[in-house]
């Protein structure tokens, strides 16, 4: 039997939660078709409901409260006798028969990105889970970094990649392009937060250097108040902030954009580039190992620490039609190399080793 830590179902959907949902969607379909035994139970905190689209999974509400306290004290008792699956970075320390997907080593590699209480708790929790049970991750880069900081043999850490074929089921809302006053094929897109590793300040400075009056950079997910919190009182000319938008609207922007700007300093995987490539559109990416691992030859790479390098890359993406067409021709084969079906195979294989 497999007990799934359902704490993530009470949170907003970001990359980590989408990873969990898409893998479980794939496994659920296999259970429904008889290709996977009906051995999966979603273990839920009070007040969190199992998705109605998973009728072939069992579901149990257990314990009381929520958050880390629920996860550490109530979840282990409910999972006794089963293999416990934690898909979103954290899980209880006590169960030895468990698999926890840790998506990156950011809290170890860049501890300054987090408050002291947060990094202390998560670094300690990660070390304890790694020593008592089994961890998995989402890329070869993250596997190697987690092995190094946690003192593990990398061959004992399964890799269960992200994918992007979920976008195929979303009908793009292309009206967002008109609503934002954009011209298809004449704007670049940034998808992410104002977290330091996303490198947005350098991207904005680079855009300001090369932008012509008709050029636009659309920042999805970065709220206007984030500018003030980071010492930027005004939105630079040509930059548009729609804030958080629906998945359908995001797909509309992917389809209409000239390129995705992804100058990250650190990633565990990098889902937006793969989503963008699913639409046959190219990516301007920071030259870091996990992004090269995912994007291969379908991206134009820049030095993410250099505003000059990012600006030169933006200039080429905005003006060089031949470059854009060459990169675009490589995107679909790269995106097709990652599917949720293949990742579900990897998950089931990893569980068999616990």
Number of C-alpha atoms within 10 A of each C-alpha: 13 18 25 24 25 25 26 22 19 17 9 9 13 9 16 17 18 18 24 20 17 20 22 20 17 16 26 22 15 17 18 15 11 10 11 14 13 17 13 23 20 23 25 27 25 16 11 16 17 19 12 8 10 17 11 18 19 14 19 16 17 16 17 14 13 17 11 14 12 19 21 17 15 18 29 22 13 17 22 12 13 18 20 30 24 23 28 20 19 21 26 23 20 16 21 17 18 26 26 23 24 23 28 22 25 20 16 18 13 13 15 12 15 14 9 10 8 12 18 14 10 15 17 11 16 22 15 15 21 23 14 14 16 21 29 27 26 24 24 21 22 25 26 19 19 28 19 13 13 17 12 17 12 17 10 14 22 23 23 25 23 27 28 22 18 13 17 12 8 14 12 20 16 18 12 19 19 10 9 12 10 20 15 16 14 16 22 26 25 24 20 18 18 17 13 15 16 21 20 22 15 18 22 19 15 21 26 16 14 16 18 13 8 10 17 22 26 23 24 19 16 20 15 17 11 14 15 12 10 10 8 13 12 10 13 13 15 16 19 18 16 16 14 16 11 10 14 18 19 23 22 21 27 27 22 23 26 23 30 28 27 28 27 23 18 23 21 21 27 22 19 19 28 29 21 26 29 24 20 23 28 31 29 24 25 28 20 18 16 20 27 18 14 24 23 15 13 28 28 21 22 22 17 23 15 15 19 16 16 27 22 17 21 25 17 17 22 22 11 11 11 11 14 21 13 13 19 20 15 19 25 18 13 18 24 14 12 17 16 22 17 16 21 20 14 16 23 13 13 19 18 9 11 14
